[in-house]
Amino acid sequence: MLLANVVANVLRFNVCIDTNGCLDSSLAPLLRFLFHLMGNKMQHLSISADSVQILDYFTYKAVRTVLNQLYEMNPTQYRWLYNYVASNEHGYGKRFIRNLVKDKQDLAERVMVTRLHLYGKWVKKCDHTEMYERISDQNLELMRERLMETVIWPSDDTNTEVVG
Protein backbone atom coordinates (compact mmCIF):
# COMPACT_ATOMS: atom_id res chain seq x y z
CA MET A 1 0.00 0.00 0.00
CA LEU A 2 2.87 2.38 0.76
CA LEU A 3 4.35 1.76 -2.69
CA ALA A 4 1.02 2.60 -4.30
CA ASN A 5 0.97 5.95 -2.50
CA VAL A 6 4.57 6.74 -3.47
CA VAL A 7 3.96 5.98 -7.15
CA ALA A 8 0.76 8.02 -7.12
CA ASN A 9 2.66 10.98 -5.62
CA VAL A 10 5.48 10.67 -8.15
CA LEU A 11 2.95 10.72 -10.97
CA ARG A 12 0.98 13.56 -9.39
CA PHE A 13 4.09 15.76 -9.39
CA ASN A 14 4.68 15.12 -13.13
CA VAL A 15 8.06 13.45 -13.08
CA CYS A 16 10.30 15.02 -15.69
CA ILE A 17 11.40 12.65 -18.43
CA ASP A 18 12.46 14.71 -21.40
CA THR A 19 12.43 13.69 -25.06
CA ASN A 20 15.80 12.01 -24.61
CA GLY A 21 14.53 9.89 -21.74
CA CYS A 22 16.53 11.77 -19.10
CA LEU A 23 15.21 11.82 -15.55
CA ASP A 24 14.99 14.75 -13.21
CA SER A 25 18.03 13.93 -11.09
CA SER A 26 16.28 14.64 -7.80
CA LEU A 27 13.64 11.98 -8.49
CA ALA A 28 15.83 9.41 -10.20
CA PRO A 29 16.68 7.42 -7.04
CA LEU A 30 13.04 7.07 -6.05
CA LEU A 31 12.00 6.01 -9.52
CA ARG A 32 14.85 3.50 -9.78
CA PHE A 33 13.71 1.95 -6.53
CA LEU A 34 10.09 1.76 -7.70
CA PHE A 35 11.01 0.03 -10.93
CA HIS A 36 13.30 -2.32 -9.04
CA LEU A 37 10.32 -3.40 -6.97
CA MET A 38 8.16 -3.72 -10.03
CA GLY A 39 10.76 -5.83 -11.79
CA ASN A 40 10.76 -8.28 -8.90
CA LYS A 41 6.96 -8.32 -8.84
CA MET A 42 6.89 -7.49 -5.15
CA GLN A 43 3.58 -6.30 -3.75
CA HIS A 44 1.93 -7.58 -6.91
CA LEU A 45 -1.58 -6.36 -6.18
CA SER A 46 -0.73 -2.76 -5.43
CA ILE A 47 1.78 -2.48 -8.27
CA SER A 48 -0.53 -3.71 -11.02
CA ALA A 49 -2.75 -0.60 -10.87
CA ASP A 50 0.30 1.63 -10.52
CA SER A 51 1.95 -0.08 -13.48
CA VAL A 52 -0.96 1.06 -15.61
CA GLN A 53 -0.40 4.65 -14.46
CA ILE A 54 3.30 4.40 -15.24
CA LEU A 55 2.56 2.88 -18.63
CA ASP A 56 0.13 5.72 -19.32
CA TYR A 57 2.81 8.19 -18.29
CA PHE A 58 5.29 6.70 -20.77
CA THR A 59 2.58 6.84 -23.44
CA TYR A 60 2.09 10.53 -22.65
CA LYS A 61 5.85 11.18 -22.90
CA ALA A 62 6.02 9.23 -26.16
CA VAL A 63 3.19 11.30 -27.65
CA ARG A 64 4.98 14.49 -26.60
CA THR A 65 8.21 13.22 -28.16
CA VAL A 66 6.50 12.28 -31.42
CA LEU A 67 4.77 15.67 -31.50
CA ASN A 68 8.13 17.41 -31.11
CA GLN A 69 9.60 15.32 -33.93
CA LEU A 70 6.63 15.94 -36.23
CA TYR A 71 6.67 19.67 -35.54
CA GLU A 72 10.06 19.89 -37.23
CA MET A 73 9.71 17.19 -39.89
CA ASN A 74 6.05 16.91 -40.90
CA PRO A 75 3.81 19.86 -40.02
CA THR A 76 0.72 18.24 -41.56
CA GLN A 77 0.97 15.14 -39.38
CA TYR A 78 1.90 17.33 -36.43
CA ARG A 79 -1.33 19.31 -36.77
CA TRP A 80 -3.39 16.14 -37.15
CA LEU A 81 -1.84 14.48 -34.05
CA TYR A 82 -2.00 17.71 -32.05
CA ASN A 83 -5.72 18.06 -32.79
CA TYR A 84 -6.29 14.38 -32.06
CA VAL A 85 -4.58 14.70 -28.67
CA ALA A 86 -6.41 17.95 -27.89
CA SER A 87 -9.78 16.31 -28.56
CA ASN A 88 -8.84 13.14 -26.67
CA GLU A 89 -11.12 12.56 -23.70
CA HIS A 90 -9.69 9.23 -22.55
CA GLY A 91 -6.24 10.11 -21.24
CA TYR A 92 -3.17 8.28 -22.52
CA GLY A 93 -4.07 4.69 -21.76
CA LYS A 94 -4.70 1.61 -23.80
CA ARG A 95 -7.90 3.10 -25.19
CA PHE A 96 -5.95 6.08 -26.55
CA ILE A 97 -3.52 3.84 -28.44
CA ARG A 98 -6.34 1.56 -29.64
CA ASN A 99 -8.25 4.53 -31.09
CA LEU A 100 -5.10 6.03 -32.59
CA VAL A 101 -4.33 2.72 -34.34
CA LYS A 102 -7.79 2.82 -35.93
CA ASP A 103 -7.37 6.41 -37.11
CA LYS A 104 -3.67 6.61 -38.02
CA GLN A 105 -1.82 3.33 -37.65
CA ASP A 106 1.55 4.77 -38.67
CA LEU A 107 1.44 7.41 -35.92
CA ALA A 108 0.21 4.86 -33.38
CA GLU A 109 3.11 2.55 -34.19
CA ARG A 110 5.52 5.45 -33.89
CA VAL A 111 4.11 6.32 -30.46
CA MET A 112 4.33 2.68 -29.32
CA VAL A 113 7.93 2.31 -30.50
CA THR A 114 8.89 5.62 -28.88
CA ARG A 115 7.18 4.61 -25.62
CA LEU A 116 9.14 1.36 -25.50
CA HIS A 117 12.38 3.16 -26.34
CA LEU A 118 11.90 5.77 -23.59
CA TYR A 119 11.14 3.06 -21.04
CA GLY A 120 14.17 1.02 -22.14
CA LYS A 121 16.51 4.00 -21.77
CA TRP A 122 15.03 4.77 -18.37
CA VAL A 123 15.44 1.24 -17.02
CA LYS A 124 19.08 1.07 -18.18
CA LYS A 125 19.89 4.03 -15.95
CA CYS A 126 18.82 2.16 -12.81
CA ASP A 127 21.49 1.11 -10.33
CA HIS A 128 19.68 -1.19 -7.94
CA THR A 129 22.69 -1.85 -5.70
CA GLU A 130 23.30 1.85 -5.15
CA MET A 131 19.63 2.43 -4.36
CA TYR A 132 19.55 -0.45 -1.87
CA GLU A 133 22.61 0.95 -0.09
CA ARG A 134 21.17 4.48 -0.01
CA ILE A 135 17.87 3.24 1.44
CA SER A 136 19.67 1.09 3.99
CA ASP A 137 21.94 3.97 5.05
CA GLN A 138 19.02 6.36 5.32
CA ASN A 139 17.01 3.87 7.39
CA LEU A 140 19.96 3.49 9.77
CA GLU A 141 20.38 7.26 10.03
CA LEU A 142 16.67 7.75 10.79
CA MET A 143 16.69 5.05 13.45
CA ARG A 144 19.75 6.66 15.10
CA GLU A 145 18.01 10.03 15.11
CA ARG A 146 14.91 8.50 16.66
CA LEU A 147 16.98 6.72 19.30
CA MET A 148 18.71 9.98 20.21
CA GLU A 149 15.30 11.65 20.57
CA THR A 150 13.90 8.95 22.84
CA VAL A 151 16.86 8.34 25.16
CA ILE A 152 16.61 10.26 28.40
CA TRP A 153 20.07 11.50 29.19
CA PRO A 154 20.85 12.16 32.85
CA SER A 155 21.51 15.77 33.57
CA ASP A 156 24.67 16.88 35.39
CA ASP A 157 22.61 17.93 38.43
CA THR A 158 21.37 14.43 39.22
CA ASN A 159 24.85 12.87 39.22
CA THR A 160 26.26 15.13 41.89
CA GLU A 161 25.70 14.03 45.44
CA VAL A 162 26.07 16.28 48.40
CA VAL A 163 28.66 14.82 50.73
CA GLY A 164 28.46 16.01 54.12
N, C-alpha and C positions, 0 to 999 in steps of 0.2 A: 504494500500500500504506500509506503514511503517513496519507493521508486516512481510510482505512478504520479505522485504529487510533484516530485522533482522534475520529471519529464514535462508535465503540464506547465510548470513554471518556466522551464527553459523555452518551451514553445511560445508561451504567453509573452515573453520578453523579446521575441523575434530574433533568435540567434542569427548572427551575421555569417553567412557563407556566401562569399562573393562569386562572380562568374568563373573564377579560376578554382573554386572549391576550397578557398582558404578560410580557416576559422578565425573568429574573433579570439585572440590569444587569451583573454581573460576567462573565456568559457570553455576553451579547448579541454582542460583537464576533466571537467565535469562531464562533458560530452563523450570523451574517451571512456570514462568509467561506465557511463550508461550503455554504450555500445558493447563494452566488454561483458556486462551482465546480459545483454540481449543475445550476444553470441553464444553464451553458455546456457541459454534458455532457463536462467534462474528466474524465479517468481513468474512462472509462465502465464498465469492468469492475468496478472496486472500488466504485464508487458505487452500482451497481444493487442489490447486497445491502444496502448501508447505507440506500438509499432505502426499502427495505421496512421496516427497523427504524424509520426516522423516520416513515413512514406509520403504522406500528403505534403509535408514540408519540402521534401526533396522534389516532388512534382512541381510545387510552386517555384522553387529555385530554378528548376530546369526550364519552366515556361519563361521565366524572366531572362534566363541566359539565351534561349532561342529568340526571344523578342529583341534582345540587344544585337544578336548576330544578324537577324533579318533587317533591322533598322538600317544597318550599313550596307547589306548585300542585296536585299530584295524588298524594296519599299511596299510593293503591292501585297506580298504575303505578310509583311509586317502589319499593314493596316487591317488585313483580314483577321489575323490572329489577335491583334490588339482589340478589335471590336468583338471578337468571339469571347475573349477573356472578360471584357467589360460587361458583356451581357450574360455572363455565366452566373447562375444562381446556386450552383451546387458545390462551390468550393473547388478544391484541387484533388479530389479523391478519384477512386476508381471510375465513378460515374463520369467525371470530367474527361478522363482519357477515353472511355468507351464512346462518349458522344463525339469527341474530337476525331476518333478513328472513322466514325461514320461520315463525318463532314469533310475532313481533309486527312486522309490516311498518311500522306507523306509528312505532314507537320506532326501528327501524333507519334509516328515512329521516331522522328527527330527528337521530340520531347522525351520519349521513353529511353532512347539511347543516351541522351544528355543526363537524364535523371540517374541512370545506372552509372555513368561515368563520374558524376559528382559524388555519388555515394562511395564508389570505389576509391577515389582520391582521398576522401575523408577518412575512410577506414584505414588506409595505409599509413596515415599520420598518427595512428594510435600507438602508444607505448604503454602496454598494460602493466609491465613490471614497475615502471616509474610511477604510475598512478597508484598501484597497490602500496608502494613504499610511502608515497605522499599521504595517502589516507591513513595508513598505519601510524606514521609519525604525528599526524595531526590528532588522531585519536589519543595517542599517548600524551601529547601536550595538553589536550583538553582535560584528560583525567588528572594530570598533575595539578593543573590550575584548580580544578574542583576540590582536590584533596587539600590544597593549601587554603582554600576558602573554608573548609569544614573543620580543619584541625584547630583546636583551641590551644593556643600557645600560652604557657604560664607567663604572667607578667613578672617583672623584676621585684615588685613589692611583695608578692606572696612567697618568694624564696628566701627572704631575709627574716631571720628570727631574732627576736630581741633577747639577748643574753643578759641575765642580770639578776 
